[in-house]
Every structure is written in structure tokens, then in C-alpha cells.
């Protein structure tokens, strides 16, 4: 099963407030795909292992400009307190992209937390 890192949004994913994520790349992803959400995928130190957080199922995938994000989607990302401008600035800072860049918007449902049965 493919893995997706939620290093910056682990709290929101586990709380169930995150149902949308934005990524650079991931253009091959399709609705219906199931993924293993993990704490961190890259930058693991020697001996560290990926820590599963939850299983998720993709319900919608589309390409859009980052700065096209709506206030509703900022909330669904788990960052209602940032607002649109704050979210775009945070995303750009974390990914080194620009507000006008096209990103992949991924909507998903959480199937089960790690260790739970679906």
C-alpha cells in the first residue's frame, strides 16, 4: 500500500478534522485509491521506521492553483485559524512553491486509525 506523510498535519488527521490535503505531484492518484497515512516518509534517521497513523481512501482528486483555496477548504485542511492567506503562506513556506503554482487537491475519508479494524 502506498504511503502518504502527514508530518505537518498529524494532529488534524488523528482528530478527524482533516479531510482534504494539498500536495505537489501526486497527479497519478485516483478516487478510490487507499493509502497508509504515516507520520513521516522521508528524512528518517538510521533505525527509524515509518509510523502508521491511519488508513485513508481518496474520494476526489483534482489539479488547481494553490491560491484558489477556499475558506471551507482551509478548514477541511485543519487550519481554520490561519485563513486563506495564512494557509497559502504556510504551505508555500513548507513546500517552497508559489501561490500561483498548480497543486493536487486530494479529498479523502479516514477508514481506520492505525491498529483499529475498519
C-alpha positions in Angstrom: 0.0 0.0 0.0 1.3 3.5 -0.9 2.2 5.8 2.0 1.5 9.5 2.4 3.2 11.6 5.1 1.2 13.7 7.5 4.2 15.1 9.4 2.8 18.6 9.4 -0.8 17.7 10.0 -0.7 14.6 12.2 -2.8 16.2 14.9 -5.5 17.3 12.5 -5.6 13.8 10.8 -5.9 12.0 14.1 -8.6 14.4 15.4 -10.6 13.8 12.2 -10.7 17.5 11.3 -8.6 16.9 8.2 -10.4 15.6 5.1 -8.5 17.4 2.4 -4.8 17.7 1.7 -2.8 19.5 -0.9 0.4 18.1 -2.4 3.0 18.8 -5.0 2.9 16.0 -7.5 0.6 13.0 -6.8 -1.0 13.5 -10.2 -1.3 9.8 -10.7 -3.7 9.4 -7.7 -7.3 8.5 -8.3 -10.6 8.4 -6.4 -10.9 5.0 -4.7 -7.2 4.6 -4.0 -6.4 3.6 -0.5 -3.3 4.9 1.3 -1.5 4.4 4.5 -1.1 7.7 6.3 2.2 7.8 8.2 3.9 10.3 10.5 6.9 10.7 8.2 8.0 9.1 5.0 11.3 10.8 4.2 14.2 12.0 6.3 14.1 9.1 8.6 17.3 8.5 10.7 19.1 5.2 10.7 17.0 2.7 12.6 13.8 4.8 12.4 10.7 3.3 10.8 7.6 4.8 9.3 4.9 5.1 11.9 1.4 4.3 10.6 -1.3 6.7 11.6 -4.4 5.7 9.7 -5.8 4.1 6.5 -7.5 6.6 4.2 -9.5 6.3 0.9 -9.2 9.0 -1.7 -12.7 10.3 -2.7 -11.7 13.1 -5.1 -8.5 14.4 -6.9 -8.1 17.5 -9.0 -5.4 20.0 -10.0 -5.8 23.6 -9.0 -3.8 26.7 -8.2 -2.8 26.9 -4.6 -4.2 30.4 -4.2 -7.6 29.1 -5.4 -8.2 27.5 -2.0 -11.5 28.5 -0.3 -12.1 29.3 3.4 -14.1 26.0 3.6 -11.1 24.0 2.3 -8.7 25.8 4.7 -11.0 24.5 7.5 -11.1 21.0 5.9 -7.2 21.1 5.8 -7.4 21.5 9.6 -6.2 25.2 9.7 -9.3 27.3 10.1 -7.4 29.6 12.4 -4.9 30.6 9.6 -7.4 31.8 7.0 -6.7 31.6 3.3 -3.7 34.0 3.2 -2.1 32.3 6.2 -2.6 28.8 4.9 -1.1 29.7 1.5 1.9 31.3 3.2 2.4 28.3 5.4 2.1 25.9 2.5 4.5 27.9 0.4 7.0 28.0 3.2 6.8 24.3 3.9 7.0 23.2 0.2 9.0 26.0 -1.5 6.2 26.7 -4.0 4.4 29.8 -5.1 0.8 30.8 -4.6 0.1 30.6 -8.3 1.6 27.1 -8.6 -0.8 24.2 -9.6 -1.1 21.6 -6.9 -3.0 18.4 -6.4 -6.1 18.7 -4.1 -6.9 15.4 -2.5 -10.1 14.8 -0.7 -10.2 11.6 1.5 -12.1 9.7 4.2 -10.4 8.1 7.1 -11.1 4.4 7.2 -9.4 3.5 10.5 -6.7 4.7 12.8 -3.6 2.5 13.0 -4.3 -0.6 14.9 -8.1 -0.3 14.5 -10.3 -2.5 12.4 -12.2 -0.7 9.6 
